[in-house]
Amino acid sequence: MQRLRLFFETREGKVAVGSIVAIAASLILGAFGTSHLVSILPLVVIVIIGGVPLVWSIVKDLIAWTPGADLLAAIAIVTAVLLGEWLVAGIIVLMLSGGEALEEAATSLASKTLDALAKRAPTIAHRLDPGSEQTVDVPVDEIEIGDHLVVFPHELCPVDGEVVRGHGTMDESFLTGEPYSITKSVGSAVLSGAVNGDDALVVEATKIAADSRYAQIVGILAEAEANRPRMRRMADRLGAWYTVLALAMGILGWVISGDPDRFLAVMVIATPCPLLIAVPVAIVGAISLSARSGIIIRDPMVLERISTTTTVMFDKTGTLTYGRPTVTEIHKAPGVDRAEVLRLSAALEHYSRHPLASAVVAAAEEELGTEATGDVTAVSERPGQGLVGTVDGHQVIITSRSKALEILGHDDQHIPEKSAGMEAVVLIDDRYAATFRFHDEPRLGSWEFVQHLKPRHGVTHTMLISGDSSNEVEYLAAKVGITDVHAGMSPEDKLEIVREVGKTSSTLFLGDGINDAPAMAAADVGIAFGEGSDITSEAAGAVVLDSSLERLDELFHIGERMRRIALQSALGGIGLSMIGMVLAVMGLLTPIVGAVAQEVIDLLAILNAARVAIRRKPMADYHDYALPEPKELVTTHSG
């Protein structure tokens, strides 16, 4: 219903409705025997009001040397007016305006990326008065280097800075690609646009707002949007050769007969309405089908491009992974009971705000089958010291490797060597007990999904591009079978990679954070996972709402289905039109009969195109591609 409302709200939609009214009025006036001048008056009005602007826009495209599939329609309107065939002109205006209204309705939710960025950007900062220790709200633009700012819980950090008071966490995942909330204490650097956790922090500004990280991302995104390559529509590409053929046949009919009506008849039957209407109808049907699968299409060109994509680029956090840490390994000291050390650690972690605490608690609940409990006392969590407390009479310390070795006073031979990912060392009663290792685990089915892209969708190259550390990215790449890996990438780095690869292949970029937005805007197809960021969603051509690889695979299939059926409708309609063109050249088809015949062809093309929206069975099929793991080594490029 929304698309239908948008159809009638467009200027072209109003012209289409007006054309129907004008044609009906002209036919009724003619049936009642009114004069020819009176009967054609509604047609003259609609051709002037609706046809002239349409023809002028087509002429401007021609002057700019970007002619589209609608050039023939403009020629037919002008020819019909010159020959006094106002009914023919009115019918062509109806066909042309109807197709453009459908297409405009399909693109009505076009990207407003920079507006979304501006809406999210911090505008007010809480500046701390050094004399009174009171906060004063000031515009972010007035912040100067050295000012002390209070960032309240769950607020966006207004500028880049350094923590000078307080201890808490900040979620920087949208900006950096790091999958976890980052612990912040005195001396920690903070980024503008990061989301503060549960504790207020006092931050000293190290950059003004215009130079901060968030502003930099806005700048490179604006550049990516401005330099996005213009893609020709499917209808325009198909219509290029067809226009030349139709003009040649029209001129031929005029020359051999000496009758300009034959030229008009050819132009009318040649009007590429299967291209102008059937393709938008197929696109609208694909948008509807996508919506029912939890996919929002923001740029309909995604549906045309996705089936021809040859390079797929994945961000790591929240796309191929769930974006949350999990315990993947517990290395325990000899003689230590695994269940007991997990229970004691989880009982203590209930009192921590560290981003890895919930992973330990979840691991205990899964392995022990119940919530870990105990008599917990004397809990403290000081910056750089780790989590300390007494659980059931045992002193438990959960800390870093370096701090654990400092406490133990020697290199404990039972502590395993450091590996990829994050870790936490557990000491019980001042003795080494265990090492927890954490990873951002891949989504269920991510291996099958990546491996099926080439045999099923013709993707020849897959890349993993992440702002995360090389260890984490390599771990995931090995899990999902991607060998071309780029770690530690900034938004600028991602943008440059997309542009470079895009010179030789069609690109798709999948991400979920603000740091991915410039790359999405520059790629031929940008897809956002989830609704976590308005900016990411606006920069993307499509949004997969539930962050599901199954939904993403369905989008590939929907794009392929749309393209296949749209081509059937367009080429089938053109084939029938070419038969009509031959008849018109031979003088067997008058302009009016040609217009009616073209409407019949349009109807058949539209009915076929409407099949796109019909879904008979689930489309995702990547679970059928359980291929053997590749033996190639992962190639990592670090930023």
C-alpha positions as CSV (number, residue, x, y, z in Angstrom):
1,M,0.0,0.0,0.0
2,Q,2.9,2.4,0.8
3,R,4.3,1.8,-2.7
4,L,0.9,2.4,-4.3
5,R,0.5,5.7,-2.3
6,L,4.0,6.8,-3.4
7,F,3.1,6.0,-7.0
8,F,0.2,8.5,-6.9
9,E,2.3,11.0,-5.0
10,T,4.9,11.3,-7.8
11,R,4.4,13.8,-10.6
12,E,4.6,11.0,-13.1
13,G,1.9,9.1,-11.2
14,K,-0.4,12.1,-11.4
15,V,0.3,12.4,-15.2
16,A,-0.5,8.7,-15.7
17,V,-3.8,9.1,-13.9
18,G,-4.5,12.3,-15.9
19,S,-3.7,10.5,-19.1
20,I,-6.3,7.8,-18.3
21,V,-8.9,10.5,-17.6
22,A,-8.0,12.4,-20.8
23,I,-8.2,9.4,-23.0
24,A,-11.5,8.3,-21.5
25,A,-12.9,11.8,-21.8
26,S,-11.8,12.1,-25.5
27,L,-13.4,8.8,-26.4
28,I,-16.7,9.7,-24.6
29,L,-16.8,13.1,-26.3
30,G,-16.2,11.5,-29.7
31,A,-18.9,9.0,-29.1
32,F,-21.4,11.7,-28.5
33,G,-20.6,13.3,-31.8
34,T,-18.9,16.5,-30.6
35,S,-16.5,18.2,-32.9
36,H,-13.0,16.9,-33.5
37,L,-11.5,19.9,-31.8
38,V,-13.6,19.5,-28.7
39,S,-13.0,15.7,-28.5
40,I,-9.2,16.0,-28.7
41,L,-9.0,18.9,-26.2
42,P,-8.4,16.7,-23.1
43,L,-5.6,14.9,-25.0
44,V,-4.0,18.2,-26.0
45,V,-4.1,19.3,-22.4
46,I,-2.5,16.2,-21.0
47,V,0.2,16.1,-23.7
48,I,1.1,19.7,-22.9
49,I,1.0,19.3,-19.1
50,G,2.4,15.8,-18.9
51,G,4.1,15.0,-22.2
52,V,6.2,18.1,-22.7
53,P,8.1,17.8,-19.4
54,L,8.7,14.1,-20.1
55,V,10.0,14.8,-23.6
56,W,12.2,17.6,-22.3
57,S,13.8,15.4,-19.7
58,I,14.6,12.8,-22.4
59,V,16.0,15.6,-24.6
60,K,18.3,16.7,-21.8
61,D,19.6,13.2,-21.3
62,L,20.2,13.1,-25.1
63,I,22.1,16.4,-25.0
64,A,24.2,15.0,-22.1
65,W,24.8,11.9,-24.2
66,T,23.1,9.7,-21.7
67,P,20.1,8.5,-23.7
68,G,17.8,5.9,-22.2
69,A,15.3,3.4,-23.3
70,D,12.6,6.1,-23.3
71,L,14.1,8.0,-26.3
72,L,11.8,6.1,-28.8
73,A,8.8,7.2,-26.7
74,A,9.8,10.8,-27.0
75,I,10.2,10.5,-30.7
76,A,6.8,8.8,-31.0
77,I,5.1,11.6,-28.9
78,V,6.6,14.4,-31.1
79,T,5.8,12.5,-34.3
80,A,2.2,11.9,-33.2
81,V,1.7,15.6,-32.4
82,L,3.2,16.7,-35.7
83,L,0.8,14.4,-37.5
84,G,-2.2,15.3,-35.4
85,E,-2.6,11.9,-33.9
86,W,-3.4,13.2,-30.4
87,L,-5.0,9.9,-29.2
88,V,-1.7,8.1,-30.0
89,A,0.3,10.8,-28.2
90,G,-2.0,10.5,-25.1
91,I,-1.5,6.7,-25.0
92,I,2.3,7.0,-25.2
93,V,2.3,9.7,-22.5
94,L,0.3,7.2,-20.3
95,M,2.8,4.3,-21.0
96,L,5.8,6.5,-20.4
97,S,4.6,8.3,-17.3
98,G,3.3,5.0,-15.8
99,G,6.7,3.3,-16.2
100,E,8.6,6.3,-14.7
101,A,6.1,6.5,-11.8
102,L,6.6,2.8,-11.0
103,E,10.3,3.2,-11.0
104,E,10.3,6.4,-8.9
105,A,8.0,4.7,-6.4
106,A,10.4,1.8,-6.2
107,T,13.3,4.2,-5.4
108,S,11.3,6.4,-3.1
109,L,13.3,5.2,0.0
110,A,16.6,6.3,-1.6
111,S,19.6,6.8,0.7
112,K,19.8,9.8,2.9
113,T,23.1,8.8,4.4
114,L,24.6,12.1,5.3
115,D,21.3,13.2,6.9
116,A,21.4,10.2,9.1
117,L,25.0,10.9,10.1
118,A,24.2,14.5,11.0
119,K,21.2,13.3,13.1
120,R,23.4,10.9,15.0
121,A,26.4,13.2,15.5
122,P,26.8,14.7,19.0
123,T,25.7,18.3,19.1
124,I,26.0,19.1,22.8
125,A,28.9,18.5,25.2
126,H,29.0,18.8,29.0
127,R,32.0,21.0,29.7
128,L,33.4,20.8,33.2
129,D,34.0,24.2,34.9
130,P,37.4,23.7,36.6
131,G,36.5,26.1,39.4
132,S,33.1,24.9,40.4
133,E,33.2,21.4,39.1
134,Q,29.8,22.1,37.6
135,T,29.0,21.1,34.0
136,V,27.8,23.5,31.4
137,D,26.1,22.4,28.2
138,V,27.8,23.9,25.2
139,P,27.7,23.2,21.4
140,V,30.3,20.6,20.3
141,D,31.8,23.1,17.9
142,E,32.8,25.3,20.8
143,I,34.9,22.6,22.4
144,E,38.6,23.4,22.5
145,I,41.6,21.2,23.0
146,G,42.3,20.7,26.7
147,D,38.7,21.2,27.8
148,H,37.4,18.6,30.3
149,L,34.1,17.0,29.3
150,V,31.7,14.7,31.2
151,V,30.4,11.9,29.2
152,F,27.3,10.5,30.9
153,P,26.2,6.8,30.8
154,H,25.0,5.7,27.3
155,E,25.9,9.0,25.7
156,L,27.9,9.5,22.6
157,C,31.4,10.8,23.2
158,P,31.5,14.2,21.5
159,V,35.2,14.5,20.5
160,D,38.3,12.5,20.5
161,G,40.1,12.6,23.9
162,E,41.7,10.9,26.8
163,V,40.1,9.7,30.1
164,V,41.3,11.8,33.0
165,R,38.8,10.5,35.6
166,G,36.6,7.5,36.0
167,H,36.6,3.8,35.0
168,G,34.1,2.1,32.6
169,T,33.6,0.8,29.1
170,M,32.8,2.3,25.6
171,D,31.4,0.5,22.6
172,E,33.5,1.6,19.6
173,S,32.5,-1.3,17.4
174,F,30.6,0.9,14.9
175,L,33.8,3.1,14.5
176,T,36.7,0.6,14.7
177,G,35.3,-2.8,13.9
178,E,36.5,-4.2,17.3
179,P,33.7,-6.6,18.4
180,Y,33.6,-5.8,22.1
181,S,33.1,-3.0,24.5
182,I,36.5,-1.6,25.4
183,T,37.5,-1.0,29.1
184,K,38.3,2.7,29.7
185,S,40.3,4.0,32.6
186,V,42.6,7.0,33.3
187,G,44.9,7.5,30.3
188,S,42.7,5.6,27.8
189,A,42.0,7.2,24.5
190,V,38.4,7.6,23.5
191,L,36.8,8.3,20.0
192,S,34.0,10.7,19.1
193,G,30.9,8.8,18.3
194,A,31.6,5.9,20.7
195,V,28.8,4.9,23.0
196,N,29.6,5.2,26.7
197,G,28.7,2.4,29.0
198,D,27.1,2.5,32.5
199,D,29.6,4.9,34.2
200,A,30.2,8.6,33.7
201,L,33.7,9.5,32.5
202,V,35.6,12.7,32.5
203,V,37.5,13.2,29.2
204,E,40.1,15.7,28.2
205,A,39.6,16.8,24.5
206,T,42.6,16.1,22.4
207,K,41.0,17.2,19.1
208,I,38.3,19.7,18.2
209,A,35.0,18.3,16.8
210,A,35.9,19.0,13.2
211,D,39.1,17.0,13.4
212,S,37.7,14.1,15.5
213,R,37.2,10.5,14.2
214,Y,33.5,10.8,13.7
215,A,34.0,13.9,11.5
216,Q,36.6,12.1,9.4
217,I,34.2,9.3,8.7
218,V,31.5,11.8,7.7
219,G,34.0,13.4,5.3
220,I,35.2,10.2,3.6
221,L,31.6,9.0,3.3
222,A,30.5,12.2,1.7
223,E,33.4,11.8,-0.8
224,A,32.4,8.2,-1.5
225,E,28.8,9.2,-2.1
226,A,29.9,12.0,-4.4
227,N,32.2,9.7,-6.4
228,R,29.8,6.8,-6.6
229,P,29.9,5.6,-10.3
230,R,26.7,6.0,-12.2
231,M,25.3,2.6,-13.2
232,R,23.2,2.3,-16.4
233,R,19.8,0.7,-15.8
234,M,19.1,-2.7,-17.3
235,A,16.4,-1.1,-19.5
236,D,18.8,1.5,-20.9
237,R,21.4,-1.1,-21.7
238,L,18.9,-3.2,-23.6
239,G,17.3,-0.2,-25.2
240,A,20.5,1.1,-26.8
241,W,20.6,-1.3,-29.8
242,Y,16.8,-1.5,-30.0
243,T,16.4,2.2,-30.5
244,V,18.8,2.2,-33.5
245,L,16.9,-0.7,-35.1
246,A,13.5,0.9,-34.6
247,L,14.6,4.2,-36.1
248,A,16.0,2.4,-39.1
249,M,12.8,0.4,-39.7
250,G,10.7,3.5,-39.2
251,I,12.7,5.5,-41.7
252,L,12.6,2.5,-44.1
253,G,8.8,2.4,-43.9
254,W,8.5,6.1,-44.6
255,V,11.0,6.0,-47.5
256,I,9.4,3.0,-49.3
257,S,5.9,4.3,-48.9
258,G,6.3,8.1,-48.8
259,D,3.8,8.1,-45.9
260,P,5.0,9.6,-42.5
261,D,2.2,7.6,-40.8
262,R,4.2,4.5,-41.4
263,F,7.1,6.0,-39.4
264,L,4.7,6.9,-36.6
265,A,3.2,3.4,-36.7
266,V,6.7,1.9,-36.3
267,M,7.5,4.3,-33.5
268,V,4.3,3.5,-31.6
269,I,4.6,-0.2,-31.8
270,A,8.4,0.1,-31.1
271,T,7.9,2.2,-27.9
272,P,9.8,0.0,-25.5
273,C,7.2,-0.2,-22.8
274,P,8.1,-3.7,-21.8
275,L,11.4,-2.1,-20.8
276,L,9.9,1.0,-19.3
277,I,7.1,-0.7,-17.4
278,A,7.9,-4.5,-17.1
279,V,11.4,-3.9,-15.5
280,P,10.0,-1.5,-12.8
281,V,7.2,-4.0,-12.1
282,A,9.7,-6.8,-11.7
283,I,11.7,-4.5,-9.4
284,V,8.7,-3.6,-7.3
285,G,7.8,-7.3,-7.0
286,A,11.3,-8.1,-5.9
287,I,11.2,-5.4,-3.3
288,S,7.9,-6.8,-2.0
289,L,9.4,-10.3,-1.9
290,S,12.5,-9.1,-0.1
291,A,10.4,-7.3,2.5
292,R,8.5,-10.5,3.3
293,S,11.9,-12.1,3.9
294,G,13.0,-9.4,6.3
295,I,15.1,-7.5,3.8
296,I,14.7,-3.8,3.1
297,I,15.7,-2.6,-0.4
298,R,16.8,1.0,-0.2
299,D,18.3,1.2,-3.7
300,P,16.6,-1.0,-6.3
301,M,19.8,-1.1,-8.4
302,V,21.0,-3.6,-5.8
303,L,18.5,-6.1,-7.3
304,E,20.0,-5.6,-10.8
305,R,23.7,-5.8,-9.7
306,I,23.8,-8.5,-7.0
307,S,23.3,-11.4,-9.5
308,T,26.4,-10.2,-11.5
309,T,28.7,-9.6,-8.4
310,T,32.1,-11.3,-8.7
311,T,33.8,-10.1,-5.6
312,V,32.2,-10.3,-2.1
313,M,33.9,-8.4,0.7
314,F,33.0,-9.2,4.3
315,D,33.5,-7.1,7.4
316,K,34.2,-9.4,10.3
317,T,32.3,-8.2,13.4
318,G,28.5,-8.9,13.3
319,T,28.5,-10.2,9.8
320,L,30.2,-13.5,9.6
321,T,30.4,-13.5,13.4
322,Y,27.8,-12.8,16.1
323,G,29.8,-9.8,17.4
324,R,30.0,-11.1,21.0
325,P,32.9,-13.0,22.7
326,T,32.6,-16.6,23.7
327,V,34.8,-18.9,25.6
328,T,36.4,-21.2,23.0
329,E,39.0,-22.9,25.2
330,I,39.8,-23.5,28.9
331,H,43.4,-24.5,29.5
332,K,43.7,-25.7,33.1
333,A,46.7,-26.4,35.3
334,P,47.4,-30.1,36.3
335,G,45.3,-31.2,39.2
336,V,42.7,-28.4,38.9
337,D,39.1,-29.4,38.5
338,R,37.8,-27.8,35.3
339,A,34.2,-27.5,36.6
340,E,35.3,-26.0,39.9
341,V,37.5,-23.3,38.4
342,L,34.7,-22.4,35.9
343,R,32.2,-22.2,38.8
344,L,34.4,-20.0,40.9
345,S,35.3,-17.7,38.0
346,A,31.7,-17.3,36.8
347,A,30.4,-16.6,40.3
348,L,33.0,-13.8,40.6
349,E,32.4,-12.5,37.1
350,H,28.7,-11.8,38.0
351,Y,30.1,-8.7,39.7
352,S,32.1,-7.5,36.7
353,R,31.3,-5.0,33.9
354,H,34.2,-6.2,31.8
355,P,33.0,-7.3,28.3
356,L,34.4,-10.8,28.7
357,A,32.6,-11.4,32.0
358,S,29.3,-12.3,30.4
359,A,31.2,-14.9,28.2
360,V,32.5,-16.7,31.3
361,V,29.1,-16.7,32.9
362,A,27.5,-18.0,29.7
363,A,30.1,-20.8,29.4
364,A,29.5,-21.9,33.0
365,E,25.8,-22.0,32.5
366,E,26.2,-24.1,29.4
367,E,28.8,-26.5,30.7
368,L,27.5,-26.8,34.3
369,G,23.8,-26.8,33.4
370,T,23.0,-24.2,36.1
371,E,23.9,-20.6,37.1
372,A,27.2,-20.5,38.9
373,T,26.8,-19.4,42.4
374,G,28.9,-19.1,45.6
375,D,29.6,-16.9,48.6
376,V,31.3,-13.9,47.0
377,T,32.9,-11.2,49.2
378,A,35.6,-8.5,49.0
379,V,35.1,-7.9,45.2
380,S,37.3,-5.2,43.6
381,E,38.0,-4.4,40.0
382,R,40.7,-1.7,39.7
383,P,42.1,-0.6,36.3
384,G,45.0,-2.7,35.2
385,Q,44.6,-5.1,38.2
386,G,41.8,-7.3,37.0
387,L,38.9,-8.8,39.0
388,V,39.7,-9.9,42.6
389,G,37.4,-11.4,45.1
390,T,36.8,-14.2,47.6
391,V,34.5,-17.0,46.5
392,D,33.6,-19.8,49.1
393,G,36.7,-18.9,51.0
394,H,39.1,-19.0,48.0
395,Q,40.8,-15.9,46.7
396,V,40.1,-15.7,43.0
397,I,41.9,-13.3,40.6
398,I,40.9,-13.0,37.0
399,T,43.5,-10.9,35.2
400,S,45.8,-10.5,32.2
401,R,48.8,-12.7,31.5
402,S,51.3,-10.0,32.4
403,K,49.7,-9.2,35.7
404,A,49.4,-12.9,36.5
405,L,53.1,-13.5,35.9
406,E,53.8,-10.4,38.1
407,I,51.7,-11.9,40.9
408,L,53.3,-15.3,40.6
409,G,56.7,-13.8,40.5
410,H,58.1,-16.2,37.9
411,D,57.2,-17.7,34.5
412,D,54.8,-20.4,35.5
413,Q,55.5,-23.4,33.1
414,H,51.8,-24.3,33.1
415,I,50.5,-21.1,31.6
416,P,50.1,-21.9,27.8
417,E,51.8,-19.8,25.1
418,K,49.8,-16.9,23.9
419,S,47.6,-17.5,20.9
420,A,45.2,-15.7,18.6
421,G,42.3,-13.9,20.3
422,M,41.7,-12.6,23.8
423,E,42.5,-14.4,27.0
424,A,42.1,-14.1,30.8
425,V,44.3,-15.9,33.4
426,V,42.7,-17.3,36.6
427,L,44.6,-17.5,39.8
428,I,43.1,-19.3,42.9
429,D,44.8,-18.8,46.2
430,D,47.8,-17.2,44.5
431,R,48.4,-20.3,42.3
432,Y,47.8,-20.6,38.5
433,A,44.5,-22.4,37.8
434,A,43.4,-21.8,34.2
435,T,43.5,-19.7,31.1
436,F,40.3,-18.8,29.4
437,R,40.5,-18.1,25.6
438,F,37.9,-16.0,23.8
439,H,36.9,-15.6,20.2
440,D,34.2,-13.9,18.3
441,E,32.8,-17.1,16.9
442,P,31.5,-17.5,13.3
443,R,27.8,-17.6,12.6
444,L,26.2,-21.0,12.2
445,G,26.5,-22.0,8.5
446,S,29.1,-19.3,7.7
447,W,31.5,-21.9,6.2
448,E,28.8,-23.3,3.9
449,F,27.6,-19.9,2.9
450,V,31.1,-18.6,1.9
451,Q,31.9,-21.8,0.0
452,H,28.7,-21.9,-2.0
453,L,29.1,-18.4,-3.4
454,K,31.3,-19.5,-6.3
455,P,29.4,-22.6,-7.6
456,R,25.9,-21.2,-7.0
457,H,26.2,-17.4,-7.5
458,G,29.3,-17.0,-9.7
459,V,31.4,-15.2,-7.1
460,T,35.1,-15.6,-8.0
461,H,36.7,-13.8,-5.1
462,T,35.9,-13.5,-1.4
463,M,37.7,-11.1,1.0
464,L,37.7,-10.5,4.8
465,I,38.3,-6.8,5.6
466,S,38.2,-5.8,9.2
467,G,39.4,-3.2,11.7
468,D,40.1,-6.0,14.2
469,S,43.5,-7.4,15.1
470,S,45.2,-9.8,12.7
471,N,45.0,-12.7,15.1
472,E,41.2,-12.5,15.4
473,V,40.7,-12.0,11.7
474,E,42.9,-14.9,10.8
475,Y,41.1,-17.1,13.2
476,L,37.8,-16.4,11.6
477,A,39.2,-16.6,8.1
478,A,40.4,-20.1,8.8
479,K,37.0,-21.0,10.2
480,V,35.0,-19.8,7.1
481,G,37.5,-20.6,4.3
482,I,38.5,-17.1,3.2
483,T,42.1,-16.8,2.2
484,D,42.4,-13.1,1.3
485,V,42.4,-11.3,4.6
486,H,42.9,-7.6,5.5
487,A,43.2,-6.8,9.2
488,G,43.5,-3.6,11.1
489,M,41.7,-1.6,8.4
490,S,40.4,1.9,9.0
491,P,37.4,3.2,7.2
492,E,39.7,5.0,4.8
493,D,41.6,1.7,4.1
494,K,38.3,-0.1,3.5
495,L,37.2,2.5,1.0
496,E,40.5,2.4,-0.9
497,I,40.3,-1.4,-1.1
498,V,36.8,-1.3,-2.5
499,R,37.8,1.3,-5.1
500,E,40.9,-0.6,-6.2
501,V,39.1,-4.0,-6.5
502,G,36.2,-2.2,-8.2
503,K,38.4,-1.3,-11.1
504,T,38.5,-4.9,-12.3
505,S,35.4,-6.5,-10.9
506,S,31.9,-5.9,-9.6
507,T,31.9,-5.6,-5.8
508,L,29.6,-6.3,-2.9
509,F,30.5,-5.1,0.6
510,L,28.7,-6.5,3.7
511,G,29.1,-4.7,7.0
512,D,27.2,-3.5,10.1
513,G,29.1,-0.5,11.6
514,I,29.6,3.2,10.9
515,N,33.2,2.3,9.9
516,D,31.8,0.2,7.1
517,A,29.5,3.0,5.6
518,P,32.1,4.6,3.2
519,A,33.0,1.2,1.8
520,M,29.3,0.3,1.4
521,A,28.6,3.6,-0.4
522,A,31.5,3.0,-2.9
523,A,30.8,-0.7,-3.6
524,D,28.5,-1.7,-6.5
525,V,26.3,-3.4,-3.9
526,G,26.4,-2.4,-0.2
527,I,24.5,-4.5,2.3
528,A,24.0,-3.8,6.0
529,F,23.4,-6.5,8.6
530,G,20.9,-5.5,11.3
531,E,19.5,-2.2,12.3
532,G,22.2,-1.3,14.8
533,S,23.2,1.9,12.9
534,D,21.0,4.3,10.9
535,I,24.1,5.5,9.1
536,T,25.1,2.0,8.0
537,S,21.6,1.3,6.8
538,E,21.4,4.5,4.8
539,A,24.7,3.9,3.2
540,A,23.7,0.4,2.1
541,G,21.5,-0.5,-0.8
542,A,19.9,-3.2,1.2
543,V,19.4,-4.0,4.9
544,V,19.1,-7.5,6.2
545,L,17.1,-6.8,9.4
546,D,17.7,-10.0,11.4
547,S,21.5,-10.4,10.6
548,S,20.9,-13.8,9.0
549,L,23.1,-15.5,6.4
550,E,20.0,-17.3,5.2
551,R,18.3,-14.0,4.5
552,L,21.4,-12.8,2.7
553,D,21.4,-15.9,0.5
554,E,17.7,-15.2,-0.3
555,L,18.6,-11.7,-1.4
556,F,21.0,-13.3,-4.0
557,H,18.3,-15.5,-5.2
558,I,15.7,-12.8,-5.3
559,G,18.1,-10.6,-7.4
560,E,18.7,-13.5,-9.8
561,R,14.9,-14.2,-10.0
562,M,14.1,-10.5,-10.7
563,R,16.8,-10.2,-13.4
564,R,15.7,-13.5,-15.1
565,I,12.0,-12.6,-15.2
566,A,12.6,-9.0,-16.1
567,L,14.7,-10.1,-19.0
568,Q,12.0,-12.5,-20.1
569,S,9.4,-9.8,-20.0
570,A,11.6,-7.2,-21.7
571,L,13.0,-9.4,-24.4
572,G,9.7,-11.2,-25.0
573,G,7.9,-7.8,-25.3
574,I,10.6,-6.5,-27.7
575,G,10.3,-9.6,-29.8
576,L,6.5,-9.1,-30.2
577,S,7.1,-5.4,-30.9
578,M,9.6,-6.2,-33.6
579,I,6.9,-8.4,-35.3
580,G,4.6,-5.4,-35.1
581,M,7.3,-3.1,-36.5
582,V,7.6,-5.4,-39.6
583,L,3.8,-5.2,-40.1
584,A,3.9,-1.4,-39.7
585,V,6.7,-1.1,-42.3
586,M,4.5,-3.1,-44.7
587,G,1.6,-0.8,-44.0
588,L,-0.5,-3.5,-42.3
589,L,-0.5,-1.6,-38.9
590,T,-1.9,1.9,-38.4
591,P,-0.7,4.1,-35.6
592,I,-3.9,3.6,-33.5
593,V,-3.9,-0.2,-34.0
594,G,-0.2,-0.1,-33.2
595,A,-0.9,1.7,-29.9
596,V,-3.6,-0.8,-29.0
597,A,-1.3,-3.7,-29.9
598,Q,1.5,-2.2,-27.8
599,E,-0.9,-2.0,-24.8
600,V,-1.6,-5.7,-25.2
601,I,2.1,-6.4,-25.4
602,D,2.6,-4.3,-22.2
603,L,-0.1,-6.2,-20.4
604,L,1.5,-9.6,-21.2
605,A,5.0,-8.2,-20.1
606,I,3.6,-6.8,-16.9
607,L,1.7,-10.0,-16.0
608,N,4.9,-12.0,-16.5
609,A,7.0,-9.5,-14.5
610,A,4.5,-9.6,-11.7
611,R,5.5,-13.3,-11.1
612,V,8.7,-12.0,-9.3
613,A,6.6,-11.4,-6.2
614,I,5.3,-15.0,-6.0
615,R,7.3,-17.2,-3.7
616,R,6.7,-20.9,-3.8
617,K,9.4,-22.3,-1.6
618,P,12.4,-21.2,0.6
619,M,15.2,-19.9,-1.6
620,A,18.3,-20.2,0.5
621,D,20.3,-23.3,-0.4
622,Y,23.8,-22.7,1.0
623,H,23.3,-25.6,3.5
624,D,23.6,-28.0,0.5
625,Y,27.2,-26.9,-0.1
626,A,29.2,-28.7,2.6
627,L,32.5,-28.6,0.6
628,P,35.9,-29.8,1.8
629,E,38.0,-27.2,3.6
630,P,40.6,-25.4,1.4
631,K,44.3,-26.1,1.9
632,E,45.5,-22.6,0.9
633,L,47.3,-20.5,3.5
634,V,45.6,-17.4,4.6
635,T,47.2,-14.2,3.2
636,T,46.9,-11.3,5.6
637,H,47.4,-7.7,4.9
638,S,47.6,-5.5,8.0
639,G,46.7,-1.9,8.2
